[in-house]
Amino acid sequence: MRRPALNERDLQAPRRTLDVTPTWSERAAAAARHCTVWRARITVCALALAALAGGCSDAETIFVPTVYVVAGRVADPTTSPIAGVPGARLVVETAPNVVAVTSDANGDFVLQGVPPGTHRVRADLAGHVSTITYDFVVAANVIDAFVPIFTPAQVDSVLDARGAPPWNRQQGLFGLFALKSTGVPLGDAVATFLPSPGGTLVQTGEGADPIVVVNGSPGMYQLQVDRGGYVWDDPYGVTLRPNVLTFAAPRSRPNFNGFVFAHLPSGPPVEAAAVNALPATSDVSAGAATTNFIGQFSIVGLPRATYTARITAAGFLPMLSFPQPLDQDTTLAAIAFTADSLAAWAAAAGAAVPTPGLGTIVIDVRDAVSGAPIAGATVEVEGGAGRSVAQTARALALRLDVPAGRHRVYARAPGYADAATQEDVRVAADEVTFGSMSLAAPVAARRQRR
């Protein structure tokens, strides 16, 4: 049921795309914020009532249930670009107390007050085949639900165009977009049902075409999705019903990809480097990979979270990346340094070499518009720990002698606004922490340079 993330790229396909407007993204985000504020107001009111009553004992603790938003779009996939469908009525079949809503002029909808758990949404519209989603987990606000809907004639036309048998309305019809974490469909994914629903599998291998099972026996099944290089949070519950389209659009877990270079972004690749993904709250690796001959690595199928990459390679200091939020496939460009290269950069600037037992932060600081390195840029640590060595044409910005721990870090350069502060930057003794930052010049400064 999940469609491409609304604040990322559209659903890419060779022959049609999902048209997601900024208005939709803003509306979904606003709905999620409203839901959070609504719960907060309940809590405040409950506490106020408790205070008026003279306080609460343990037996009088007020429980405020957590509920979420499920927001998304009802769409007609036969159009190009894919158009939203207004007027569809949407209900959460698995949570009957959630108030039904109607898709708006853009096909957008927001279901509020959805309790945590596994849920299924149904869409009905006069003159169309009803659609139910696969069973999806709600553990946070969902803002990227994708619910396709078709007329009976459209269903027949789509099946006929792909050489599929006619749909016997007394049997089930299932469609699947197996999505990457970025929302791009993988037409060559393998769908497996337990038990088998029978029927006819229709699969063109093209991302633009859903994987279809025609005339599957009505009943409840478990769906597993497989494809090399991707991992889904399956199995998913699937219900087939007569005269109803069941549709699934699960997104895979994100892959943590990247490259490791020596000394500079333009440096040679570092082969056989060990890369580990460390969760924000742990030093235990959640996944690992080794770079190949071009310095490339890929850690497949990590749970959505924030990670720090820890990279070790023979002849180089151990390296930590800045925190990397991973909600879709992400590519990291990492730099490995030797102790000699850091000492040489410091000496060239007239600074003392790094002190043993302390850490070093290195930032590649660039102009946000041109992408060019900014000479004179420095690494700043809130609290003032460490010594700065400014960036030059041949060396990146350094912060030497930073105590081990977690720090708030930003970049600064004359004529530019300071970079946004990066929270929770890990620093380890005798290791290097590397990140990249872009600086935007104040308007007045940009005008002077034109």
TORKOL-4160 file (C-alpha; in steps of 0.2 Angstrom, whole numbers, padded with zeros to 4 digits, m for minus):
450
<pt num="1" X="0000" Y="0000" Z="0000"/>
<pt num="2" X="0015" Y="0011" Z="0002"/>
<pt num="3" X="0018" Y="0023" Z="m0013"/>
<pt num="4" X="0034" Y="0033" Z="m0016"/>
<pt num="5" X="0039" Y="0045" Z="m0002"/>
<pt num="6" X="0030" Y="0062" Z="m0005"/>
<pt num="7" X="0045" Y="0073" Z="m0002"/>
<pt num="8" X="0056" Y="0063" Z="m0014"/>
<pt num="9" X="0056" Y="0058" Z="m0032"/>
<pt num="10" X="0039" Y="0053" Z="m0041"/>
<pt num="11" X="0035" Y="0035" Z="m0045"/>
<pt num="12" X="0047" Y="0033" Z="m0060"/>
<pt num="13" X="0041" Y="0022" Z="m0074"/>
<pt num="14" X="0045" Y="0021" Z="m0093"/>
<pt num="15" X="0028" Y="0025" Z="m0098"/>
<pt num="16" X="0019" Y="0034" Z="m0084"/>
<pt num="17" X="0023" Y="0043" Z="m0068"/>
<pt num="18" X="0015" Y="0047" Z="m0051"/>
<pt num="19" X="0011" Y="0065" Z="m0051"/>
<pt num="20" X="0013" Y="0072" Z="m0033"/>
<pt num="21" X="0011" Y="0090" Z="m0031"/>
<pt num="22" X="0020" Y="0101" Z="m0017"/>
<pt num="23" X="0002" Y="0105" Z="m0011"/>
<pt num="24" X="m0001" Y="0086" Z="m0007"/>
<pt num="25" X="0016" Y="0085" Z="0003"/>
<pt num="26" X="0012" Y="0100" Z="0013"/>
<pt num="27" X="m0006" Y="0094" Z="0016"/>
<pt num="28" X="0000" Y="0077" Z="0022"/>
<pt num="29" X="0014" Y="0084" Z="0033"/>
<pt num="30" X="0001" Y="0097" Z="0041"/>
<pt num="31" X="m0011" Y="0083" Z="0044"/>
<pt num="32" X="0003" Y="0073" Z="0054"/>
<pt num="33" X="0007" Y="0089" Z="0064"/>
<pt num="34" X="m0011" Y="0092" Z="0068"/>
<pt num="35" X="m0013" Y="0074" Z="0074"/>
<pt num="36" X="0002" Y="0076" Z="0085"/>
<pt num="37" X="m0004" Y="0093" Z="0092"/>
<pt num="38" X="m0021" Y="0085" Z="0095"/>
<pt num="39" X="m0014" Y="0072" Z="0106"/>
<pt num="40" X="m0004" Y="0084" Z="0115"/>
<pt num="41" X="m0019" Y="0095" Z="0119"/>
<pt num="42" X="m0028" Y="0079" Z="0126"/>
<pt num="43" X="m0013" Y="0076" Z="0137"/>
<pt num="44" X="m0013" Y="0095" Z="0143"/>
<pt num="45" X="m0032" Y="0095" Z="0146"/>
<pt num="46" X="m0030" Y="0078" Z="0156"/>
<pt num="47" X="m0016" Y="0085" Z="0167"/>
<pt num="48" X="m0026" Y="0101" Z="0170"/>
<pt num="49" X="m0042" Y="0091" Z="0175"/>
<pt num="50" X="m0031" Y="0081" Z="0187"/>
<pt num="51" X="m0023" Y="0096" Z="0195"/>
<pt num="52" X="m0041" Y="0104" Z="0198"/>
<pt num="53" X="m0046" Y="0087" Z="0206"/>
<pt num="54" X="m0031" Y="0088" Z="0218"/>
<pt num="55" X="m0019" Y="0077" Z="0209"/>
<pt num="56" X="m0019" Y="0059" Z="0203"/>
<pt num="57" X="m0014" Y="0044" Z="0213"/>
<pt num="58" X="m0007" Y="0029" Z="0204"/>
<pt num="59" X="m0024" Y="0022" Z="0203"/>
<pt num="60" X="m0030" Y="0037" Z="0194"/>
<pt num="61" X="m0017" Y="0038" Z="0180"/>
<pt num="62" X="m0025" Y="0045" Z="0164"/>
<pt num="63" X="m0021" Y="0034" Z="0149"/>
<pt num="64" X="m0020" Y="0044" Z="0133"/>
<pt num="65" X="m0020" Y="0032" Z="0118"/>
<pt num="66" X="m0007" Y="0035" Z="0104"/>
<pt num="67" X="m0015" Y="0036" Z="0086"/>
<pt num="68" X="m0008" Y="0040" Z="0069"/>
<pt num="69" X="m0012" Y="0048" Z="0052"/>
<pt num="70" X="m0013" Y="0037" Z="0037"/>
<pt num="71" X="m0013" Y="0049" Z="0022"/>
<pt num="72" X="m0011" Y="0046" Z="0003"/>
<pt num="73" X="m0018" Y="0046" Z="m0014"/>
<pt num="74" X="m0032" Y="0037" Z="m0024"/>
<pt num="75" X="m0025" Y="0036" Z="m0041"/>
<pt num="76" X="m0029" Y="0030" Z="m0059"/>
<pt num="77" X="m0013" Y="0021" Z="m0065"/>
<pt num="78" X="m0020" Y="0020" Z="m0083"/>
<pt num="79" X="m0017" Y="0039" Z="m0085"/>
<pt num="80" X="0000" Y="0047" Z="m0090"/>
<pt num="81" X="0005" Y="0055" Z="m0079"/>
<pt num="82" X="m0005" Y="0045" Z="m0066"/>
<pt num="83" X="m0020" Y="0056" Z="m0060"/>
<pt num="84" X="m0028" Y="0057" Z="m0043"/>
<pt num="85" X="m0046" Y="0051" Z="m0042"/>
<pt num="86" X="m0058" Y="0062" Z="m0032"/>
<pt num="87" X="m0074" Y="0056" Z="m0023"/>
<pt num="88" X="m0068" Y="0039" Z="m0017"/>
<pt num="89" X="m0073" Y="0034" Z="0000"/>
<pt num="90" X="m0060" Y="0027" Z="0011"/>
<pt num="91" X="m0061" Y="0017" Z="0027"/>
<pt num="92" X="m0049" Y="0007" Z="0038"/>
<pt num="93" X="m0057" Y="m0010" Z="0038"/>
<pt num="94" X="m0046" Y="m0016" Z="0052"/>
<pt num="95" X="m0051" Y="m0001" Z="0063"/>
<pt num="96" X="m0070" Y="0003" Z="0061"/>
<pt num="97" X="m0069" Y="0017" Z="0074"/>
<pt num="98" X="m0059" Y="0028" Z="0062"/>
<pt num="99" X="m0070" Y="0040" Z="0053"/>
<pt num="100" X="m0071" Y="0037" Z="0034"/>
<pt num="101" X="m0065" Y="0051" Z="0022"/>
<pt num="102" X="m0067" Y="0055" Z="0004"/>
<pt num="103" X="m0053" Y="0059" Z="m0008"/>
<pt num="104" X="m0052" Y="0077" Z="m0013"/>
<pt num="105" X="m0050" Y="0085" Z="m0030"/>
<pt num="106" X="m0032" Y="0079" Z="m0031"/>
<pt num="107" X="m0036" Y="0061" Z="m0025"/>
<pt num="108" X="m0028" Y="0065" Z="m0009"/>
<pt num="109" X="m0035" Y="0058" Z="0008"/>
<pt num="110" X="m0031" Y="0059" Z="0026"/>
<pt num="111" X="m0037" Y="0046" Z="0039"/>
<pt num="112" X="m0035" Y="0052" Z="0056"/>
<pt num="113" X="m0035" Y="0043" Z="0073"/>
<pt num="114" X="m0028" Y="0026" Z="0066"/>
<pt num="115" X="m0022" Y="0015" Z="0081"/>
<pt num="116" X="m0005" Y="0007" Z="0080"/>
<pt num="117" X="m0005" Y="m0011" Z="0073"/>
<pt num="118" X="m0008" Y="m0019" Z="0056"/>
<pt num="119" X="m0021" Y="m0012" Z="0045"/>
<pt num="120" X="m0030" Y="m0013" Z="0028"/>
<pt num="121" X="m0038" Y="0002" Z="0019"/>
<pt num="122" X="m0053" Y="0000" Z="0007"/>
<pt num="123" X="m0058" Y="0012" Z="m0007"/>
<pt num="124" X="m0075" Y="0013" Z="m0015"/>
<pt num="125" X="m0081" Y="0024" Z="m0029"/>
<pt num="126" X="m0097" Y="0022" Z="m0039"/>
<pt num="127" X="m0093" Y="0015" Z="m0056"/>
<pt num="128" X="m0077" Y="0008" Z="m0051"/>
<pt num="129" X="m0070" Y="m0009" Z="m0044"/>
<pt num="130" X="m0067" Y="m0008" Z="m0025"/>
<pt num="131" X="m0049" Y="m0009" Z="m0020"/>
<pt num="132" X="m0042" Y="m0015" Z="m0004"/>
<pt num="133" X="m0024" Y="m0014" Z="0001"/>
<pt num="134" X="m0012" Y="m0027" Z="0008"/>
<pt num="135" X="m0010" Y="m0027" Z="0027"/>
<pt num="136" X="0002" Y="m0014" Z="0032"/>
<pt num="137" X="0010" Y="m0009" Z="0049"/>
<pt num="138" X="0006" Y="0008" Z="0056"/>
<pt num="139" X="0019" Y="0012" Z="0070"/>
<pt num="140" X="0020" Y="0030" Z="0065"/>
<pt num="141" X="0012" Y="0043" Z="0053"/>
<pt num="142" X="0010" Y="0036" Z="0036"/>
<pt num="143" X="0010" Y="0049" Z="0022"/>
<pt num="144" X="0013" Y="0039" Z="0007"/>
<pt num="145" X="m0001" Y="0027" Z="0005"/>
<pt num="146" X="m0005" Y="0023" Z="m0014"/>
<pt num="147" X="m0022" Y="0016" Z="m0018"/>
<pt num="148" X="m0026" Y="0013" Z="m0036"/>
<pt num="149" X="m0044" Y="0012" Z="m0042"/>
<pt num="150" X="m0051" Y="0006" Z="m0059"/>
<pt num="151" X="m0067" Y="0005" Z="m0069"/>
<pt num="152" X="m0072" Y="m0013" Z="m0074"/>
<pt num="153" X="m0068" Y="m0008" Z="m0092"/>
<pt num="154" X="m0051" Y="m0002" Z="m0087"/>
<pt num="155" X="m0047" Y="m0018" Z="m0078"/>
<pt num="156" X="m0053" Y="m0029" Z="m0093"/>
<pt num="157" X="m0042" Y="m0018" Z="m0105"/>
<pt num="158" X="m0027" Y="m0019" Z="m0094"/>
<pt num="159" X="m0028" Y="m0038" Z="m0093"/>
<pt num="160" X="m0031" Y="m0040" Z="m0111"/>
<pt num="161" X="m0017" Y="m0029" Z="m0116"/>
<pt num="162" X="m0005" Y="m0040" Z="m0107"/>
<pt num="163" X="m0011" Y="m0057" Z="m0113"/>
<pt num="164" X="m0020" Y="m0061" Z="m0096"/>
<pt num="165" X="m0036" Y="m0071" Z="m0095"/>
<pt num="166" X="m0052" Y="m0062" Z="m0092"/>
<pt num="167" X="m0056" Y="m0059" Z="m0073"/>
<pt num="168" X="m0069" Y="m0070" Z="m0067"/>
<pt num="169" X="m0078" Y="m0058" Z="m0054"/>
<pt num="170" X="m0081" Y="m0073" Z="m0043"/>
<pt num="171" X="m0062" Y="m0075" Z="m0040"/>
<pt num="172" X="m0049" Y="m0063" Z="m0033"/>
<pt num="173" X="m0038" Y="m0051" Z="m0043"/>
<pt num="174" X="m0021" Y="m0045" Z="m0036"/>
<pt num="175" X="m0009" Y="m0032" Z="m0041"/>
<pt num="176" X="0008" Y="m0028" Z="m0035"/>
<pt num="177" X="0021" Y="m0014" Z="m0037"/>
<pt num="178" X="0037" Y="m0020" Z="m0028"/>
<pt num="179" X="0045" Y="m0003" Z="m0024"/>
<pt num="180" X="0063" Y="0001" Z="m0020"/>
<pt num="181" X="0064" Y="0012" Z="m0005"/>
<pt num="182" X="0065" Y="0027" Z="m0017"/>
<pt num="183" X="0048" Y="0022" Z="m0024"/>
<pt num="184" X="0054" Y="0015" Z="m0041"/>
<pt num="185" X="0045" Y="m0001" Z="m0045"/>
<pt num="186" X="0055" Y="m0017" Z="m0049"/>
<pt num="187" X="0046" Y="m0026" Z="m0062"/>
<pt num="188" X="0057" Y="m0042" Z="m0061"/>
<pt num="189" X="0054" Y="m0045" Z="m0042"/>
<pt num="190" X="0047" Y="m0062" Z="m0037"/>
<pt num="191" X="0030" Y="m0063" Z="m0028"/>
<pt num="192" X="0027" Y="m0079" Z="m0018"/>
<pt num="193" X="0011" Y="m0083" Z="m0009"/>
<pt num="194" X="0008" Y="m0095" Z="0005"/>
<pt num="195" X="m0002" Y="m0105" Z="0003"/>
<pt num="196" X="m0004" Y="m0103" Z="m0016"/>
<pt num="197" X="m0020" Y="m0094" Z="m0022"/>
<pt num="198" X="m0019" Y="m0102" Z="m0039"/>
<pt num="199" X="m0025" Y="m0092" Z="m0054"/>
<pt num="200" X="m0013" Y="m0085" Z="m0067"/>
<pt num="201" X="0002" Y="m0075" Z="m0064"/>
<pt num="202" X="0005" Y="m0061" Z="m0077"/>
<pt num="203" X="0022" Y="m0052" Z="m0076"/>
<pt num="204" X="0030" Y="m0042" Z="m0090"/>
<pt num="205" X="0046" Y="m0038" Z="m0081"/>
<pt num="206" X="0043" Y="m0019" Z="m0084"/>
<pt num="207" X="0043" Y="m0008" Z="m0069"/>
<pt num="208" X="0028" Y="0002" Z="m0076"/>
<pt num="209" X="0017" Y="m0014" Z="m0076"/>
<pt num="210" X="0011" Y="m0021" Z="m0060"/>
<pt num="211" X="0014" Y="m0040" Z="m0056"/>
<pt num="212" X="m0004" Y="m0047" Z="m0057"/>
<pt num="213" X="m0012" Y="m0063" Z="m0051"/>
<pt num="214" X="m0029" Y="m0066" Z="m0060"/>
<pt num="215" X="m0043" Y="m0077" Z="m0054"/>
<pt num="216" X="m0034" Y="m0082" Z="m0037"/>
<pt num="217" X="m0045" Y="m0091" Z="m0025"/>
<pt num="218" X="m0054" Y="m0080" Z="m0012"/>
<pt num="219" X="m0045" Y="m0081" Z="0005"/>
<pt num="220" X="m0031" Y="m0075" Z="0016"/>
<pt num="221" X="m0013" Y="m0077" Z="0011"/>
<pt num="222" X="0005" Y="m0072" Z="0016"/>
<pt num="223" X="0015" Y="m0062" Z="0002"/>
<pt num="224" X="0033" Y="m0063" Z="0001"/>
<pt num="225" X="0043" Y="m0051" Z="m0011"/>
<pt num="226" X="0061" Y="m0056" Z="m0017"/>
<pt num="227" X="0074" Y="m0048" Z="m0028"/>
<pt num="228" X="0093" Y="m0048" Z="m0027"/>
<pt num="229" X="0100" Y="m0032" Z="m0019"/>
<pt num="230" X="0083" Y="m0028" Z="m0010"/>
<pt num="231" X="0075" Y="m0033" Z="0006"/>
<pt num="232" X="0056" Y="m0031" Z="0011"/>
<pt num="233" X="0048" Y="m0032" Z="0028"/>
<pt num="234" X="0038" Y="m0047" Z="0022"/>
<pt num="235" X="0028" Y="m0057" Z="0024"/>
<pt num="236" X="0013" Y="m0046" Z="0021"/>
<pt num="237" X="m0005" Y="m0051" Z="0024"/>
<pt num="238" X="m0016" Y="m0052" Z="0008"/>
<pt num="239" X="m0034" Y="m0055" Z="0007"/>
<pt num="240" X="m0042" Y="m0060" Z="m0010"/>
<pt num="241" X="m0061" Y="m0057" Z="m0012"/>
<pt num="242" X="m0073" Y="m0059" Z="m0026"/>
<pt num="243" X="m0076" Y="m0043" Z="m0037"/>
<pt num="244" X="m0063" Y="m0034" Z="m0027"/>
<pt num="245" X="m0045" Y="m0028" Z="m0032"/>
<pt num="246" X="m0032" Y="m0031" Z="m0019"/>
<pt num="247" X="m0016" Y="m0021" Z="m0022"/>
<pt num="248" X="0000" Y="m0020" Z="m0013"/>
<pt num="249" X="0014" Y="m0007" Z="m0015"/>
<pt num="250" X="0027" Y="m0011" Z="m0002"/>
<pt num="251" X="0044" Y="m0002" Z="m0001"/>
<pt num="252" X="0060" Y="m0011" Z="0002"/>
<pt num="253" X="0071" Y="m0007" Z="0016"/>
<pt num="254" X="0084" Y="0006" Z="0012"/>
<pt num="255" X="0102" Y="0001" Z="0006"/>
<pt num="256" X="0117" Y="0011" Z="0013"/>
<pt num="257" X="0128" Y="0013" Z="m0002"/>
<pt num="258" X="0144" Y="0023" Z="m0005"/>
<pt num="259" X="0162" Y="0025" Z="m0010"/>
<pt num="260" X="0178" Y="0027" Z="0000"/>
<pt num="261" X="0192" Y="0038" Z="m0007"/>
<pt num="262" X="0210" Y="0042" Z="0000"/>
<pt num="263" X="0214" Y="0059" Z="0006"/>
<pt num="264" X="0202" Y="0069" Z="m0005"/>
<pt num="265" X="0186" Y="0068" Z="m0014"/>
<pt num="266" X="0196" Y="0066" Z="m0030"/>
<pt num="267" X="0208" Y="0054" Z="m0022"/>
<pt num="268" X="0211" Y="0036" Z="m0027"/>
<pt num="269" X="0198" Y="0023" Z="m0022"/>
<pt num="270" X="0201" Y="0013" Z="m0006"/>
<pt num="271" X="0199" Y="m0006" Z="m0009"/>
<pt num="272" X="0195" Y="m0019" Z="0004"/>
<pt num="273" X="0190" Y="m0006" Z="0017"/>
<pt num="274" X="0178" Y="m0013" Z="0030"/>
<pt num="275" X="0162" Y="m0003" Z="0032"/>
<pt num="276" X="0150" Y="m0005" Z="0047"/>
<pt num="277" X="0133" Y="0004" Z="0049"/>
<pt num="278" X="0132" Y="0009" Z="0068"/>
<pt num="279" X="0114" Y="0014" Z="0074"/>
<pt num="280" X="0113" Y="0031" Z="0082"/>
<pt num="281" X="0111" Y="0023" Z="0099"/>
<pt num="282" X="0123" Y="0009" Z="0098"/>
<pt num="283" X="0141" Y="0004" Z="0094"/>
<pt num="284" X="0135" Y="m0013" Z="0088"/>
<pt num="285" X="0135" Y="m0015" Z="0069"/>
<pt num="286" X="0118" Y="m0017" Z="0060"/>
<pt num="287" X="0126" Y="m0022" Z="0044"/>
<pt num="288" X="0143" Y="m0023" Z="0035"/>
<pt num="289" X="0151" Y="m0023" Z="0018"/>
<pt num="290" X="0168" Y="m0022" Z="0010"/>
<pt num="291" X="0173" Y="m0010" Z="m0003"/>
<pt num="292" X="0178" Y="m0017" Z="m0021"/>
<pt num="293" X="0192" Y="m0012" Z="m0032"/>
<pt num="294" X="0183" Y="0005" Z="m0036"/>
<pt num="295" X="0180" Y="0009" Z="m0018"/>
<pt num="296" X="0162" Y="0005" Z="m0018"/>
<pt num="297" X="0151" Y="m0003" Z="m0005"/>
<pt num="298" X="0133" Y="m0008" Z="m0002"/>
<pt num="299" X="0125" Y="m0013" Z="0014"/>
<pt num="300" X="0108" Y="m0020" Z="0009"/>
<pt num="301" X="0091" Y="m0019" Z="0018"/>
<pt num="302" X="0094" Y="m0009" Z="0034"/>
<pt num="303" X="0079" Y="m0004" Z="0045"/>
<pt num="304" X="0075" Y="0014" Z="0043"/>
<pt num="305" X="0085" Y="0024" Z="0055"/>
<pt num="306" X="0100" Y="0035" Z="0057"/>
<pt num="307" X="0117" Y="0027" Z="0055"/>
<pt num="308" X="0135" Y="0032" Z="0057"/>
<pt num="309" X="0147" Y="0022" Z="0045"/>
<pt num="310" X="0163" Y="0016" Z="0053"/>
<pt num="311" X="0177" Y="0012" Z="0040"/>
<pt num="312" X="0193" Y="0004" Z="0043"/>
<pt num="313" X="0206" Y="0000" Z="0030"/>
<pt num="314" X="0225" Y="m0005" Z="0031"/>
<pt num="315" X="0236" Y="0009" Z="0031"/>
<pt num="316" X="0223" Y="0022" Z="0036"/>
<pt num="317" X="0216" Y="0029" Z="0052"/>
<pt num="318" X="0199" Y="0022" Z="0057"/>
<pt num="319" X="0185" Y="0034" Z="0050"/>
<pt num="320" X="0168" Y="0038" Z="0056"/>
<pt num="321" X="0155" Y="0047" Z="0045"/>
<pt num="322" X="0143" Y="0061" Z="0051"/>
<pt num="323" X="0125" Y="0053" Z="0055"/>
<pt num="324" X="0116" Y="0047" Z="0040"/>
<pt num="325" X="0097" Y="0047" Z="0040"/>
<pt num="326" X="0092" Y="0032" Z="0031"/>
<pt num="327" X="0074" Y="0032" Z="0025"/>
<pt num="328" X="0078" Y="0027" Z="0007"/>
<pt num="329" X="0093" Y="0022" Z="m0003"/>
<pt num="330" X="0108" Y="0033" Z="0002"/>
<pt num="331" X="0125" Y="0035" Z="m0006"/>
<pt num="332" X="0139" Y="0041" Z="0005"/>
<pt num="333" X="0156" Y="0048" Z="m0001"/>
<pt num="334" X="0168" Y="0044" Z="0012"/>
<pt num="335" X="0187" Y="0049" Z="0014"/>
<pt num="336" X="0200" Y="0039" Z="0022"/>
<pt num="337" X="0216" Y="0048" Z="0029"/>
<pt num="338" X="0233" Y="0043" Z="0035"/>
<pt num="339" X="0241" Y="0050" Z="0051"/>
<pt num="340" X="0255" Y="0057" Z="0039"/>
<pt num="341" X="0242" Y="0067" Z="0028"/>
<pt num="342" X="0234" Y="0075" Z="0043"/>
<pt num="343" X="0250" Y="0080" Z="0050"/>
<pt num="344" X="0256" Y="0087" Z="0034"/>
<pt num="345" X="0240" Y="0097" Z="0032"/>
<pt num="346" X="0242" Y="0104" Z="0050"/>
<pt num="347" X="0261" Y="0108" Z="0047"/>
<pt num="348" X="0257" Y="0117" Z="0031"/>
<pt num="349" X="0245" Y="0129" Z="0040"/>
<pt num="350" X="0258" Y="0131" Z="0054"/>
<pt num="351" X="0248" Y="0121" Z="0067"/>
<pt num="352" X="0255" Y="0107" Z="0078"/>
<pt num="353" X="0252" Y="0089" Z="0073"/>
<pt num="354" X="0236" Y="0080" Z="0080"/>
<pt num="355" X="0238" Y="0075" Z="0099"/>
<pt num="356" X="0237" Y="0056" Z="0102"/>
<pt num="357" X="0222" Y="0051" Z="0112"/>
<pt num="358" X="0211" Y="0064" Z="0104"/>
<pt num="359" X="0200" Y="0064" Z="0088"/>
<pt num="360" X="0200" Y="0074" Z="0072"/>
<pt num="361" X="0185" Y="0081" Z="0063"/>
<pt num="362" X="0187" Y="0084" Z="0044"/>
<pt num="363" X="0174" Y="0093" Z="0033"/>
<pt num="364" X="0173" Y="0095" Z="0015"/>
<pt num="365" X="0166" Y="0113" Z="0014"/>
<pt num="366" X="0158" Y="0119" Z="m0002"/>
<pt num="367" X="0148" Y="0133" Z="m0010"/>
<pt num="368" X="0130" Y="0128" Z="m0010"/>
<pt num="369" X="0127" Y="0136" Z="m0027"/>
<pt num="370" X="0143" Y="0132" Z="m0037"/>
<pt num="371" X="0149" Y="0117" Z="m0028"/>
<pt num="372" X="0167" Y="0124" Z="m0027"/>
<pt num="373" X="0177" Y="0121" Z="m0011"/>
<pt num="374" X="0178" Y="0136" Z="0000"/>
<pt num="375" X="0195" Y="0142" Z="0005"/>
<pt num="376" X="0196" Y="0148" Z="0022"/>
<pt num="377" X="0182" Y="0138" Z="0029"/>
<pt num="378" X="0183" Y="0131" Z="0046"/>
<pt num="379" X="0176" Y="0117" Z="0057"/>
<pt num="380" X="0167" Y="0123" Z="0072"/>
<pt num="381" X="0162" Y="0113" Z="0088"/>
<pt num="382" X="0150" Y="0120" Z="0100"/>
<pt num="383" X="0159" Y="0122" Z="0116"/>
<pt num="384" X="0175" Y="0127" Z="0107"/>
<pt num="385" X="0184" Y="0110" Z="0109"/>
<pt num="386" X="0199" Y="0107" Z="0098"/>
<pt num="387" X="0210" Y="0117" Z="0086"/>
<pt num="388" X="0204" Y="0123" Z="0068"/>
<pt num="389" X="0214" Y="0122" Z="0053"/>
<pt num="390" X="0206" Y="0131" Z="0038"/>
<pt num="391" X="0202" Y="0123" Z="0022"/>
<pt num="392" X="0214" Y="0127" Z="0007"/>
<pt num="393" X="0215" Y="0122" Z="m0011"/>
<pt num="394" X="0224" Y="0107" Z="m0007"/>
<pt num="395" X="0217" Y="0102" Z="0010"/>
<pt num="396" X="0201" Y="0100" Z="0019"/>
<pt num="397" X="0195" Y="0109" Z="0034"/>
<pt num="398" X="0201" Y="0101" Z="0050"/>
<pt num="399" X="0197" Y="0102" Z="0069"/>
<pt num="400" X="0211" Y="0094" Z="0078"/>
<pt num="401" X="0212" Y="0088" Z="0096"/>
<pt num="402" X="0193" Y="0085" Z="0099"/>
<pt num="403" X="0189" Y="0074" Z="0114"/>
<pt num="404" X="0180" Y="0058" Z="0111"/>
<pt num="405" X="0162" Y="0059" Z="0113"/>
<pt num="406" X="0147" Y="0066" Z="0103"/>
<pt num="407" X="0147" Y="0084" Z="0098"/>
<pt num="408" X="0137" Y="0097" Z="0089"/>
<pt num="409" X="0147" Y="0103" Z="0073"/>
<pt num="410" X="0145" Y="0116" Z="0060"/>
<pt num="411" X="0156" Y="0124" Z="0046"/>
<pt num="412" X="0160" Y="0143" Z="0045"/>
<pt num="413" X="0168" Y="0154" Z="0031"/>
<pt num="414" X="0170" Y="0173" Z="0028"/>
<pt num="415" X="0156" Y="0179" Z="0018"/>
<pt num="416" X="0144" Y="0165" Z="0021"/>
<pt num="417" X="0131" Y="0160" Z="0033"/>
<pt num="418" X="0136" Y="0147" Z="0045"/>
<pt num="419" X="0130" Y="0129" Z="0040"/>
<pt num="420" X="0116" Y="0121" Z="0050"/>
<pt num="421" X="0123" Y="0112" Z="0065"/>
<pt num="422" X="0125" Y="0094" Z="0063"/>
<pt num="423" X="0119" Y="0085" Z="0079"/>
<pt num="424" X="0127" Y="0070" Z="0087"/>
<pt num="425" X="0143" Y="0069" Z="0078"/>
<pt num="426" X="0154" Y="0054" Z="0085"/>
<pt num="427" X="0172" Y="0057" Z="0089"/>
<pt num="428" X="0184" Y="0043" Z="0094"/>
<pt num="429" X="0202" Y="0044" Z="0101"/>
<pt num="430" X="0215" Y="0043" Z="0087"/>
<pt num="431" X="0201" Y="0042" Z="0073"/>
<pt num="432" X="0194" Y="0054" Z="0060"/>
<pt num="433" X="0176" Y="0059" Z="0058"/>
<pt num="434" X="0172" Y="0065" Z="0041"/>
<pt num="435" X="0157" Y="0075" Z="0034"/>
<pt num="436" X="0152" Y="0087" Z="0020"/>
<pt num="437" X="0144" Y="0103" Z="0022"/>
<pt num="438" X="0138" Y="0117" Z="0010"/>
<pt num="439" X="0137" Y="0135" Z="0014"/>
<pt num="440" X="0125" Y="0148" Z="0007"/>
<pt num="441" X="0132" Y="0166" Z="0006"/>
<pt num="442" X="0121" Y="0180" Z="0013"/>
<pt num="443" X="0111" Y="0189" Z="m0001"/>
<pt num="444" X="0122" Y="0205" Z="0000"/>
<pt num="445" X="0138" Y="0195" Z="m0001"/>
<pt num="446" X="0132" Y="0185" Z="m0016"/>
<pt num="447" X="0128" Y="0202" Z="m0025"/>
<pt num="448" X="0145" Y="0208" Z="m0022"/>
<pt num="449" X="0153" Y="0193" Z="m0030"/>
<pt num="450" X="0143" Y="0195" Z="m0046"/>
